[in-house]
Amino acid sequence: MRYSAREEEWAGWMRSAMGGDAQAYHRFLSAVTPHLRAMARRRCDQFGAAASEAEDVVQEVLLAVHLKRGTWDPARPIGPWLSTIVRNKLIDSLRRRGRHVDVPIDEVMATLEAEEQAGNLDRLDAEHMLKRLNDPQRDIVRSISIEGAGVRETAERLKMSEGAVRVALHRALKSLAALYRSETSEDR
């Protein structure tokens, strides 16, 4: 399967960002956000969700991309990884609102061709959110999601098993998502 030049460019920026290039990460986020927004709007329309729900989904996707970027395999295409995050965050959003959603696997690939729309990137202050986690979780999220270290490297540095680091990362990301949802619902 051939991936678009756009996705190859995004993947290049993400690889550079994982290597510590903040400008590449900014370019990646700026370029991918309109695409994520278009995917979320299309999916919300497709599943009968309110259009206002799309922006919430985009914010959760951006947070997930930021926090879980260390889970993306740089040898693999970035489009399907992003599409999966959008789909999962929309399903999570719909389930929280009491709707049951089944997403056919064939539908996932269709979202990669969504029309792009311009928009501003609205990011959370990561350090503010990290301060609300306990020490091991904060260190693990900072190491993997912000500094771009791998699970093995983080486990060795913190003298933990790789499995314990993965579990702690998963729990920390789940906590951050809940904190994010509570903060954004207070802002409405």
N, C-alpha and C positions, 0 to 999 in steps of 0.2 A: 504494500500500500504506500502511495506517495503522499507525503504531507506537504502542506503549502509552505511557500517561502516565508510567509508571515509566522507560521508556527516554528519554523526552523530558526528564524530571527529571535522569537521569544525564548526558545530553548537556549540559544547562545547567550542571551542576556541573563537567563536564570543560572546557567552554568557559571558565568562570570560573577554573578551575585553570590553564589554559593562559595566562590573563591574569595569573597570579601570586597567586591567592587560595588560600592553603594550607588554609584551613578548608573550602572547597568541594572541594578535592582529597581531604581526609580523609573528608568526607561521601560523595563518589563511591566511594572505595575501600571504606569501611565498608558501603555499600549494595550494591555490586556483588559483593563477595566471596562472600556466600552463594549468589548466583545462579551465579557461576563454579564454586563447589564442587558445586552440584547438577548443572550441565552436565557437569562432569568425572566425577562418580560415575555419571551416567547413561551417558555414553559408555564408561567403563571396563566397566560391566556389559554394555553392548551388544556390545562387542568382546571380551569374555571376559578382560579384564585384572583383575588383583587390585585389590580395593577400596583397598588401601594406596597404589596407584599414583595414585589420584585426587588425594590431597593433594600429591604431588610435582608433578603437572600444574598444580594451582592455584598453587603457589608459582612455577613457571616462567611461568605466565600473568601473575601479578601483577608479576613482574620485567619481562616483556615489555611489559605495559601501561605500567609506569612509564618504562621506557627508550625506548619507541617512541610515547609519547603524542603527540609532535610529528608523527607520520605520519598521525594520524587527521584527516580532513577535517571540520572543524566544521559544514560545510553538509550533511553526510551523517548518516544515522542511526548511532547508536553500537552498537546490538545486533548487527548483522551483523559489525561490526569485532571485537567481543568474541568472538562465536561462532567466527569464523575463527581467532582466536588460540588459543582452547581446542582446536579441532579440530587445528590444526597442532602444538601442543605435545603433544597426546595421540599423534598419529601419530609425532612425533619420539621420544617416550618408548617407544612400542611397537617402533619400528624399532631403537632402541638395544638393546632386549632380544631382537632377532632375529625379530620377528614382522612379517609383511607385512600391510599394512592398505590396503584400498580403501574410501574413504568416498564414498558416492553424494551428489551435489550436493543432492538432495531432503532428505537427512538434516540438512543444516546448519540449515535453518530450523526444524526440529523442536526443536532445542536451545534456541531462544529462549523456549519455553514451559515450560522445566524448572521443577519445584517448588523454591521457595527453602527453604533450611535455614539456621538460625543458626550462627554460628561466629565465632571471633576472627580478626582480621587479624594475620598474622605477617609482618613486613617485614624485609628485609635492610638493613643500614646501607649506603646507597648510596655514601657517601664512602669507606668502607673498600674497597668493590669498585673504585671509580674510581681509587684510589691505585695499583692494580695494572696500570693501562693506561699506555701511553706518552703523552708530552705531547700530540701532536696529537689522538690518539684521545680522551684524557681531556677536552680542551678542547671537542671536538666533541660528545661525549655530554653533558657538563655544559651546554653552550649549548642544544642542541636538546631533550634529554630532561628536563633539570631546570629550566632557565631558560625553556624554551618558545620559544626563538628559532626562526626559520625557517632552512631550508637556505641561502637566498640571503643572509640577514643574517649567518649564521655564516661563509659563504664570504667575504663582503666583509671581515668583521672579521679573519679569519685569513689573508687574502690568498691564497685557494685558489679553484679552480674549483668550481662547484656539484657537478659530477660527482665530483671528488676528495673533497668533503665527504660525499657519499652513500656512496661506496665505503668511506671511512674509518669512517663511522657503522655501516655494515653489518658490517664486520670487527670493530669494537669491540664491538658488541652480541653478535656470535658469540663473541668472547673472554669477555665477561662471562657469557654463558650457560654456557660451559664451566667457568669459575671457580666459578660458582654450583653447578653439578652436582657438581664435585669437593668443594666445601665441605660440601654437604648430604649427600653420600655418606660423608664422614668422620664426620659427626655421628651416623650410624646405629649 
